[in-house]
Amino acid sequence: MTSTSAVAFGASFPTQFTTSTTPARCRSKDRRVVQWLIAVWLLLSAAPLASQERRIAVTIDDLPAVSVADTAEVTFITTMLLEALEAHGVTAVGFVNAGKLGDDPTLRGIRIDVLRRWLAADHALGNHTAFHLSPNDVPLTASLADITAGDSVPRALSAEVGRPYRWFRQPYLHGGTTDSVRTSIDSVLSSLELRTSPVTVDPKDWLFAAAWRNAAATGNASGTKGVEKAFLDYAEAVLAYHERLAKTLTGGAIPHVLLLHANPMTAVVLDRLLARIHERRYAFVSLDEAMQDPVYARPDQYRGAVGLAWLQRQAMYQRGVRIDDNPLPPAWIEALAGVSDATVHP
Ligand SMILES: [Zn+2]
């Protein structure tokens, strides 16, 4: 049922009554009943539209950039990402690896200015640890210290402009493989008044970006274009997969959280990716708004070693829900990237 049919109905229905031959008092009563019926009709016809509105929050990890070796490249990535986000009215959260700022005063200043550009463009910053250490791979003390060391810069920069600072993103989506590690991490995050931001849609842009960089290194423009197209198709397939998983787990749609990284390929394709997502009838919302959905209040019981997305973590503890049918990146992308994406196999 569409709003168009509701409007057509509302426009024609009262006319039949006002032209009837019933007494005036009855006509007045009838009119009130009809108005009430129309109001109910409009409400009922609008409700499915509201519930059908798809929402997604955008998050960009590894700021100031995945690789900070080339300052010109970092500037290019930042400019392209910010322009694409602005063009689509997206307010994102950028998760910072403060360790990438380095100790060189000049380079550190340049990289901090990059982070300030994100804030100036109305985005928020989050803590993604200083050196991207996985709690699944390093001693607990090192992991906790990495969270603390990654906190001061994004916190101070956010405070400078009065921007809320409240999100943490796990490196590799790793959350610790034991209850005791998880409890310790949660305790540190709680003391910092940070909340872990889950991810639902992880299109593995880091993998495609590696293939893209290798294609670019050979000077093969059609090769990079092919990687970009493969990435856009794969990202949409991953989104569709998580839409289905959300319906299985919650009975409906949820606001999704998209994970991307500050790398050259994502900078180049972000405008097209956001356009594809918008064509899929998504509205872009803030991470804060997305996190208000009850699905994100569910406990995260997953203690496995693989960095699963949020719905997959939930599905692990629901009988009969498959999570091994997620789309896989094309084999030629893995070959071109020179890395295998083990994380797609739970
Ligand atoms: Zn990361």
Boltz pocket constraint, residues with backbone or C-beta under 6 A from the ligand:
constraints:
  - pocket:
      binder: B
      contacts: [[A, 61], [A, 62], [A, 128], [A, 132], [A, 170], [A, 171], [A, 172]]
      max_distance: 6.0
